[in-house]
Amino acid sequence: MTIKTIALLLSAAASVAISVPAAAQTEAAPAQAVVIKKNMTLTDAEGRRLGKIFEADSGKDYVTFLSQMKIYRVPVQTISNVDGHLVTSLTKAALGL
């Protein structure tokens, strides 16, 4: 092997090593957790207001809200933040409202 061939092989190996971290950076970032606090307004999948969050405990897998003097529970997994508003994937009918 000549010095040119060795230099060419080393530069090819370096470009492959550099491209691996660049590819790793393009992977999707993990989804961020939704911040749920007391007194935030919750809406359903159709955009209708359900009520204000009454209890949001990080140790539980649900939040509670008040509507028409009744307490309802909504699983945290169904809640997302859409344009700064809390939205559940459930409808009023699914929640029994």
N, C-alpha and C positions, 0 to 999 in steps of 0.2 A: 504494500500500500504506500501510496505517496502521501506527502504532507497535505496536498490539496484534498485528497480523498478523505483523510482523517478529519481535516477541518470541516469539510462538507458534512460528514457524518455527525460530528459534534454539534454543528449549528442546527442540523435537522433534529437531533435529540433535544436540544435546548428549546426549540420552537414547540415541540410536542409537550415538553414539561411545562412550558408557560401557558399553553392553550388549555390544559386540564383545569387549572384554577379558574380561568375565565369562564369555562363551561359550567363550573360548579356555582359561579355567582349568578347565572341566569336562571337557576332553579327557583320555583315559586316560594315565596316566604310563607311561613306558617300563618294560619289565620289568627288574628288577634282576638282576644276575649272581649266580649261586649261588656261595657261598664254599665251596671244597673244600680241605680240608687233610689232610695225612698222618695216619693212624690214625683217621680218622672211619669209622664203620660205614656200609656201603652195603647197601641192601635192594632187592629186585627189585619188579616191578610188582604182584606178588601178596602182597607184604609179608614175604617170606622173606629171612632174612639171607644176604647173599652173602659178605661178608668185610670186612676193614678196608682202607682205601685205603693202598696201599704207596707210590705215587708220584703226585703231583699237580703237574705242571709247567704253568705258564701258557702256555708256548710251544707246547705240544702240544694237539691237539684230542681227547685221550683221557686217562683216568686208569687206573691199574693197581691191581689188588687181588690178594691171595693167597687161595687156597682150595684145601685138600687138597694143599698143597705145589706148586701150579701157579700161574702168573701169568696173569691174564686182563686184557684191555683193554675199557673201556667208553667209548663216545663221550661227550664232555662235553655235547653237545646233548641227550642223552637223560636227563640228571640234573637233578632239581629238588629243592627243599627243601620237605618236607612236614612241618609241625609240628616243625621243628628236626632232622629226620632226612633224610639223603640217600637219594633214591629214584630208580631208573632206570626208564624205561618198558619196558625189556626184561625178559624172564622168564629163569629159570634155564636152561630148555631152549634159548632163543634164544642164550644165551651158551655153551652146550655143557657145562653142569654136570649 
